[in-house]
């Protein structure tokens, strides 16, 4: 099953002081999520960038999709692959976030969704990133399966931001399931499914991701799952970081961590700019 988080960020109008270049808007989809771009710059440059974007997003799907033929589906089916560079980067970052969050970030939870879909409980022995062999080849135990739904959209967002920068853009808002900015500031609303809009953040460069575990229930369970079955401690977590992949992965994992544990994670990562925590009563605090 898709472990896609509810992304409760809404982008308001771009703040573009003292300039009025052409603005190009694009909407589409990637990895099961809505995607959009807002670009400020010459329309011919924008068209060239968008032409390359279609190919880039196709490669993303061919690497990380759970629902189309991809490297990930091949790994889950065969148990071993020699990874591409993008796949290797996400595996390496997943391992880092797994360690830094005490195991809360764990792509090995895919058997949980498969079990709920089939009406059978997953064997706990299949869960645990430490059981995944991540050498020159990625190798799974028999019955194991991975999902990168907690990080791949952020990684794709970073790829698109880099693609636009190579095309000369320095003012753009990118949403490929998570948000990232070139330039800014861009005003983004942080919302909780129950409490509604709670804060406005301004993004200049960097990235922002939000996770709300109870926004979608699968078989009556939160759609973000801990490999050891621990319940979420927060209704919504927002993470602003330099990288959308890091913001994505941490917003997924931090829903299971206490305030003090989250403070330890952020202290170890200077690339984290800000974290917002929303409790079950809708109270917001910012670290």
N, C-alpha and C positions, 0 to 999 in steps of 0.2 A: 504494500500500500504506500501511497505517497505520503511522506512525512513532512510535506510542505507546511511551513508555519504561516499563520495569519499575519500578513504584513500590514500593520496599521499605521502607515505613514501617508499623509496626504500632502502633496506639493502645492503650495500657493504660488501666486504670481512671482515671476522672477524679478529681483531687484536689479535694475540695470541703470545705474546712475550716469547721467551726462553722456549717454550714447544711445544711438538708435539704429544699429545695424539690422540687416534682415534677420528675422527669426524663422527657423525651420522647425516644425514639429513632426515627429514620427511616432507611430504607435504600432505595436506588434505583439509578439509573444515569444517566450523562450523558457524551456524547462518547466512547462506547465504554469507559468506565471505571466501576467500582463507585463509588457515592456513598453517603455517610452523614452524619447529623447527630446530635449529642447536645446537647440543650437543657435547661437548668435554669431553670424558671420556671412560671408558671401554665399549666395544660393548655389553657385556652381561648385564651390568647395564642399558644401553640404551634400550635394547630390553624389559627388565622388565618394565621400565618406560613407553615405548610405549604401551605395553600390557594394562597397567592401564589407559593410556590416552584415549583409545577408549571408555572405560566405562565412564570415566569422561565427555567426550564430549557428549556422549549419554544422560547423566543426564542433562547437560546444555541445550541441545535441548528440553528435556522433561520438562524443567522449563520455558524457555524464548522464544521458537520459536513462531512466528506468523503463520507459514505455516504447522506445524505439530501439532498433539495433544500435549498439554502442559498445565502447570498450567496457563500460560498467556491466551491461547485461551479459557480455561475453565472459567477463570474470565470474559473475554470479552463476552462469550456466556451466562453465568448464572448470572453475576453481583456480585458474592460474592464467596470467597474461604477462607479457613484457610491456610495461606501460609506456605511453607517449610522454612527452615532456609535460604537457598540461596535467595529465593524470598523475604523474609523479609529483608535481608541485602540490596538488591537492592532498595526496596521500601524506606527503611530508608535513604540510601544515596541519592536517588532521592529527597526526601523531604528536605534534607540538602542543596543540590545544587540548588534546586528551590528557597529556601530562600536566599541563598548567591548570586544568580544571579538576584534577583529581579523578579523572575518568568520566566526568559528566558529559563531555563531548565524545560521542562514540558512534561512528558510522556503522558499527556491526549490528545495530538494532533492526536491520531489515527483516530478519526472521520473525520478529514480533508482528509486523504488519502482514507478512505472508500467512502467519498462523491465524490471525484474526480473520483474514479474508477467507481462509479455508475452514474456519471453525475449530481449529486445533491450536493448542498452546505450544509455543516455541520451546524447544529444549534449552534450558539455561546454559548448558555447556557450549552452545553455539554462539553465545554472546560474549563480547569482550575484545576490544581492539588489540589487546596484548596477544591474542591468538592468531592475529593476521601477520603473515610473514611479508615483510616489506623490503626485501633485498633488491637485487637487480630484476627479479621477477616478483610480482605480487601473487601470493599463494594463500588460499583459504582452506580451512578444514572442510571435509565433506559436510554439506548441509548449511554452511555459513553463507551469508550474503551481505553485501554492503549497500548503503544508500548515502549519497552525498547531498541529499536535499537540504541539509542544514548548513551547507557551505558553497555548493556549486553555483548558486545564483549570485552570491557575492563575488565569487571568482570570475564569473562571466561579466559582471558589472565592471570589475577592474580591467578586464581585457578590452571592453568597449571604451572605457575612459582612455586607456593607452592608445587605442586605435584612433580616437578623435584627436588626441594630442599630436599624433604623428601626422595628421592631416592639417595641423596648424590651428586647431581650435583651442582657445584659452578661456572660453566662457560657455559652459554647457552643463545641463543637469541630466544625469543618466539614471534610468531606472530599468534594470534587468532583473527584477525581483527584489533588489535592494537599491538604495540610492547612493550615488557618488557625484561629486562636483568637480568641474574644472572652473576655477575662479569662483565668483559669487559676489555678494552673499545670496543664498537662496533660503527662503523661509519654508520650513517643513513643520507640519503639525504632528505632535506625538499623541496618539489616541489609544485608549483602552477599549476593548469591545463592550464592556459594561459601563465604565465611567465616562466614556466619550473623550472629547478633546481635552487634554490636560496641560499641554505646554506647546509653545512655539520655539523651535531651535533654528538658528541661522547657520547654514553650512557654507563655508568658504574653503574650497578644496576638501579633501577627506571624504568620508563615507558615513552612512547611517543605516542601521538595521534594527528592526523591532520584532520581538517574538511575543505571542500571547497564546499560551498552551491550551486554554479552554475555549479559544475562539472557534475551533472545530473539534468535534468529538468523533472518534472512529470506534465503532463497537462500544460506545459509551465511555471511551477513555480519551484523555487529552492526546492531541495529535503530536505532541513532543513527548518522547519517552526516554526515561533513564534506563540504562542497561540492567541495573539492579532493582528496577521497579520503584524507585523513590518518587514521591509525589512532587509536583512543582511547588516551590515556596513563594513564587511571585506570579501575579496575574499578567503582568507585562514587563518586559525588560527592553530597554533601548540602549544601543551601544553606538557611540560615535568614535570612529577610529580613522587612521590614515588609509587603511585598506578595507574595501567592502567585504572581502573574503574573511578577514579577521572579525569585522563587526558582525557578519552573518553567523559565523561559527560561535562566537562568544554570546551573542544574544540568544542563541539556542541553548547553550550550556548553562548560562548564569541563572536561568529560571529555577535551577535545582540547588543553588548555592546560597548559603547564609550571607548576611551583610558583611561579616568579617572575612569570610572566604572570598567574596567578590573583591573586597579591598585588597586582599593579598594578590589576586590575579591582576588587578589593575596596576598594583605597585611593581609587578614584574614585567609589565608591558608599557613602556613609555609611549607607544604608538596609540594607546587608548586615550582619547580626548575627554570623554564624558560618558557616564552611565546613568540611566534613569531607571528606578525601580518603582513599580506600582503594586501595592499589596491588594489583598482580596476586597478590602473596603474602598478601593479606589484612591488611596492616599499615595501621592507622588513624592519621592525624594531623589535627589541628584547627588551622585558621588563625583 
